[in-house]
Amino acid sequence: MRIHWHRRDLRGGDNLGLDAAVEAAADDPDDRGVLPVFVFDRDVLAHAGPPRVAFMLDALQSLRDWYRDRGSDLLVTDGDPSGVLPDLAAEYDADGVTWGKDYSGLARHRDIDVRSALADEDVARKSVHDAVHHEPGAITTTDGEPYSVFTYYGRKWHDREKDAPVDPPDEDALYAFTDAEPIPTLDDLGFEHPEATVPEASPEAARRRLGEFCAEDVYRYDERRDYPADDCTSRLSAHLKWGTIGIREVYAATESAKADAESVDVNAEGVGDAEARRQSVEAFQEQLAWREFYTQVLFYNPSVVTANYKEYARPIEWRDDPEALAAWKAGETGYPIVDAGMRQLREEAYMHNRVRMIVASFLTKDLLVDWQRGYDWFREKLVDHDTGNDNGGWQWAASTGTDAQPYFRIFNPMTQGERYDPHADYITTYVPELRGVDPDLIHDWPSLSPTQRRKAAPEYPDPIVEHSERRERAIEMFEHARDGE
């Protein structure tokens, strides 16, 4: 028998770790199949937020149902995996444990402990790269070093062959048992219920969303992805985070969409000819490459979770401004596109990617608040928080990361709103105080006089900072850190 330890792979199909467990179990002359296990690790939960935990619990129930439909079950327990897994191996007379690799420092230290504990009990152990196409270290410079610039990494990523999805295991490959323990609730785990509406968490929901995206929106992704009112994005990020769909299945679907680019009947706005459609699919695939780029950055630089990737001569003198930070979190800054994004985060545990860049730039370059405060808030509120991807995004916006936005290129939130939400449709979806207000006034809000603002929307706040003044202060702050003068 083999135990498969589920972690960020909450699905039965296209699961390389589970597939490896099935293969190993089949080599055992006394094959009793694979025992699926999930362990609630309190050290990991300490870094979780309610939306992610709620999504995870739904995904676990879906996974348990999947196993039960096949005459097996998902054994759910809690504790330190380095103690739990050897005990389960002894209890079920399992001769090995498999799992899918994770890449953060916390995960890697946990895996070292698990490996050591299993070795002490003479239990075989195997970890498998499952969450990415190309594991850290697979794509390097000619000198064998990890890339710190995405452009070169991305080119090689596109050129590398991708593995095909693997089939789910047959029913007779799974251990037949029943676990009477229910999946714990948020209350059981000590988490508050999220104020946001968390999306359905299951492979079926992920495949449904993937199918809808590849049928139409993927063909206008390159043209319309930056316009939040269009919502021309895959919305697969939470599913990729928790592995309710496999990365190989996603990539295969996009390749099929690219092959169908010439024949598909698509009349949506922003969809060009067949070549433009193919390029649009590739633009989406590049976002998958960005996820793996940031994964390898995290793998080789685990300290980036709490420290700047880029070194400056002197520490950046971030402001300690609790009131400004609170206004940013609440979506009460007086900058409409920023406030819309922060309110979307609160309502949906999600934010459009272009708006994520805008609000991150505003926090770090307008409010001059340390990016780590924003990263911590996103980690608490996002359903799709992924350590590598979110950290990479925040440090890019803050000009502290690898391949980051230069410190002197600072988003103007008014220009960003006007360019990417010209009719203020996105803004007014999440900022009801501005509904019915002329879009030109919305985009010019910080430049209006107090009288004009009170007349247009008396319930919406005045801007808490003046952008042009803060822009100059941000440049001075970074130049001082850079030059050490």
N, C-alpha and C positions, 0 to 999 in steps of 0.2 A: 504494500500500500504506500501511496504518496499523499502527503498533505500539500494542498495548494493554499498559500496564504494570500488572500485577496487584500489589496490596498487601494491603489488608484487604478484598478482594472475591474470595475464593477459590472462585468458582462461575461457571457459565456462564449460568444463567438469572437473570432479574430483576436484571440488572447494567447500570446506566445508563451506566457508563463504556465497557464493551464494546459496548453498543448504539450509543453515539455514534461509536465507532471504526468499526463496521460501516457506519453511515450515511455517514461521511466517506469511507471507502474506496470505497463504491459510486458516489460522485460522480466518482471518478478514471477517466478514459477507459481507462487501462491498469490497471484494477482487478485486483490479485492477492490481495485479501482482507486479513484482519487477522492479524498476527503476535503471538501472546500471549507475554509475557515476565514473568519474575519475577527480581528482583535481590536477592541477599543483601547487605544493606547493613550493614557492620560497626558503623557508628555507631549504628544502630538495635538491632542484636543486643547491644550493650553494656548495654542496659537490659532485656534479656529474662531470663526464668527458664526452667529446664529444662521444666516442664510446658507452658508456652505454646509453646516451640520444638518440643517433641514433637508437640503438637496441630497446629501449623503445618505440620510436615513431612508428617504424615499427610494433611492437607488438600491440600497441594501434589500429593501422589501421586494423590489422588482427582481433582484438577483435571486433571492430566496425562492420566489414564486417560480422562477425559471428552473431552478434545480428541482423543486418539488414536482413540477410537471414531468420531470424525467426520472422520477423515482428516487431522488436523492434529497439533499437538503443543504443549507448553509449553516454551519456551526458558528454561532455568534458567542463570543466571550469577551472578557476585558482583563486588563492587567498589563504587566511588562512582557512584551513578546519574547524577550530572552528567557523568561521563566515559563510562560504559557506554552510556547511551541514545543520545547523539549518534553514538557509534561504530557501534552497531547500525543506526541510521537510515542511515548511510553504507554499511554493508556490505550491507544489504538494499534499498537505494535506496527507503527509506520517506520519505514526504513529511510525516508527522505522527505525534505520539505523544499518546495519551490516558491518563488515569488517574482514579481516584476520589479525592476529596479526603480528607485527614485533618486534624485540628484542633489538635493539640498544637503547642507552639512548635518542637520539634525537627522535626516533619513539615513545618511551614510554611517553616522556613528551608531544609530540604532541597529543597522544591518551588521556592523562589525560585532556588536554584542551578541546578536542572534547567531551569527556564524560561529562565534566562539563557544556559545552555550550548546549548540547542536553538536559541534565537534567533540566537546567534552563527553557527550553521551553517545558518540559514535553514530550519529545520524547524518546521512548524506544531505547536502544542501546545494541548491543551485539557484542563482538569481539570473534573470533574463531581461535584456533590453526590450521593452514592449511599448513604452509611451512615446518613443521617437523613432523616426526612420533610421537616423544615423547617430549612433551613440557618441557621446563626447570622446574626442580623440580620433574619430573616424575621418573627419574633415579637418585638415591642418595645412599650414604653410609648407613650402618646400623644405623648410628646416625642421618640420615636425612640431611646430608651435601652434597653439590654438589661435584662431583669428580674433583680432580685436576690432576689425572693420567688417561690417556685414556684407558689403558689395562683393568682396572676393569669396567670402564664405557662401553667399547666396548662389553665385555662379556655379560653384562646385556642387552645392546641394541639388540644384536643378539637373545637373549632368549625371548625378549618381543614380543608378538603377534602384527602384523602390521594390521592396518585397510585396507580394500579393497577400491579400487577407487569408487567414487560415480558417478552416471550418470549425464549428463547435464540436465538442466531443460527442461520441455516441452515448446513448443512455447506459449501455453496459460497461462503459469506461468509468462510471461514477460509483462511488460507494453508496450502497443502499442503506439509509438510516433516516431517522427523524429526530430533529432537534425541537423540543417542546418550548424552549426559551423564546419569548417574543423579542422582536427587535425593540430596543429601548427607545424611549421618547426623548424629546428635547428636555422635558422636565427631569427625567431619570438621569440625564447626563449633566444637569445643572445649567442648561442654557435657556435664555429667554427666547420667546417666540419672536421671529423676525417681523418687523413692521412691514417689510416688503412682501410682495407676492412672489413666491419662489416658483420657477417653472417646473413642469413635470420632469421627473428624473427616471428615465428608463431607456434601454436601447431602442425600443419602439418609437419613443418620442424623438430620440436623436436621429433615427433613420428617416422618420417622417419629415423632420426639419431639413435634413440633408437633401432628401428628394425634392422638396419644395424649392430649396435654394438652387439646386443644380438644374431645375426645370426652367428657370427664368432669371432670377436675380444674379446668378454667377456671370451671366453674359453682359450685364451692365455694371458689374462690380467695379471695374477699373474707372468707369466714368462717374458713378454715383455714390461710391462708398463713403465719401467724405461729407455727404449731405444727410445729417441725422434724421430729418423728417422723412426721408425715403426709406430708412431702415433697411438699406440694401446690403445687409451683412448676413453672415450665416447663422448667427446666434448659437453656434456650436461650442463656444468657449467653455461653458460649464461642463458639457459632456466630455470634452477633451481633458479637462482638469480631472474629472473623476473616472474617466475611462468607461463611460456608458456607451461609448462607441470607440472603435479602434482607429488609430491614425491611418492604417493601411486601407481600411474600408473607406475612409473619407477621401484619401488620395485617389483610390481607384474610381470613386464616383466622379471626381473632378476630371480624371482622364477620360472617362466615358462622355462627360459633358463636352470636353474639348473635341473629341472625335465626332460628336453630333453637331458641332457648331455650324456646319454648312447646311444641314438638313432640317434643323429644329425650327419650328414655327414660333417665333418670338416677335411680338410687336410692341414691347414695352419701351417707354421713353429711355433714351440713353443706350440702346442696343444698336450696334453698327453692323457692318457686313461680317462675313464669316471669319475673316482674319482678325478683325477687331474683337469678335467674340472669343476667339482662341486666346488672344492676348489678355483679355479680361479674366479668363480662367487662370492663366498663368500668374496674373496679378494676385489672385486669391491664393494660389499655391505658394506665392512668395511670403504670404503672411504665415503659412505653416513653417516655412523656412526660418522666419524671424523667431518663432517660438523655439525652434531647436537651436538657433544661434544663442539666444538668451539662456537656454538650458546649459549649453557648454560654457558660457561665461560664468554661470553660477557654479558649475561643477569645478572649474579650475580656480574660482575665486569665491569660496563660500562666505568670506567676510563681507561681501557686498550687501548682505542683508542688513547690516547695521553700520556700514562704513562706505564712504565714497570710493568708487572704482578709480577715478582719476585723482591723482595727487596734485595739490596746489602747494605753493611755497609756504603759505600760512593758512590757518583754518579759515573757512568762510564764516564771516560774522553774521550768521542768521539772526533775525529778530525773534525775541521771545514776546509774542503778542497774542495772549490767550483770547482776547475779544475778537481780533481779526480772524483767528483760527475758528472760533465758534461761529462767526458769521459765515465763513466759507463752508463749514460743515452743514449749516442750516439752509444754505442757499439764500442768504440774505446780504449779499455783497453790494447790490445795486448795479451789477454787471449782468445783464439778462442771460446771455449764453452760458455764463458760469453758473448762475443760479439754477437755470434749467437743468444743467447736467447734474448738479448736486442733489436736486430734488428727484430727478430720475433715479439716481442711485438709491435714495431713501425709499422710493416707491417700488422699484423693480429689482433692487440688488444688482443692478446692471447699469452701464453707461456706454453710450456710443463711443467708438474708439477716437474719432476726431475730437469729441468733446472731452475725453479723458486727457488728451494732450493740452487742450485749452485750459482746463481747470488746474492741471498740474503746473503749467506755466504761470498761471495767475497766482497760485499759492507761493511759488518759489521766486518769481520775478516781480510780482506786484506787491504781494504781502511780505516778501522776503523771509518767509518761514521755511525752515528746514524741510527738505523733501521727505524725511523719515516720518514727520507728523502726518503728511498726506498718505504715505505708504501704509502706515499703521491704520488709518481710517479706512482705506480701501480694503485692507486685509479683514477688517471687522465687518464691512458692509457688502462687499462683492460676493455674489454667489460663485463667480468664476475665478476668484483669486488664485493665481498660480505664482509661486515665489519667484521663479526665474523671469517669467514674462512681465509681471507687475513691477518687480524691482528694476528690470531693464528699462521699462517705460518711464518710471519715475526718475531714474537717474539720467535718462536721455533728456527729459524736459528740464531737469535741474542743471544740466551742463556739467554733471559730475561723473557720467557713466562712460562706457565704451561706445565709440562711434556716436557721441552725444551731440545734441544741438549746441552750436557755439554760444557762449554766454552772452554775446552781443546781439544775437538774433532772438528777439523777444516778441512773442505773440502779442498783437494788439487785440484784446478781446472784442472790441467794437467792430474792427475790420473782419475778424474771424466770424462773428455772428452775421454780419451783412453778407459776407461771401458765401458762407455755407448754409445759412438759413435765411435767404433773402426775404421771404414772406413772413418770417417769424413764426412759421407753423410749429416747429419743434419747441421754440421758446414758450409759446402760448399754451402748448399742451401741458407743460409742467409748471408754468407761472401764471395761474389764472388771473392774478391782479392786472396782467397786461393784455388780457383778451379784449378785443375791440379797439385797441390802441393802434394807430398807424404804424406800420413796420419801420418807416423811416425814423419816427420818434423813438421806437424801441431801440434801434441800433445806435441812435445818438444819445441815449438816455444819460450817460455820464456827462455829456457836454451841454445838456439843457440847463436852463436856469431853474432854481427851486420853484418858482411860480409855474413854469411850464410843466415840471414834473408833477406838482400837486394837481394841476388842472387835468393832466392826461391820465394819471393813475395814482390817486392819493394813498392807496394802501401799499404801494411798492416802495421799497427803501431807497434812500439816496445812496450814491456810491460811497464806499467807505474809504477809498483812496483815489488819488488822481494818477491815472496811468502814466502820463508822460513824465511826471516828477518821479514816480517809482521806477520807471524804466532807467532813468539816469542814475538813480541810487543803486540799482541792481548792477549796472555796468561798473560803477565805481567799486562796489563791494567785491565783484569778481576780479577786477584789475588789481585791487589791493591784495587779494588772496594770491593772485597769480604772481605778481611782482615782488610781494613781500615788502612793499614800501609804504 
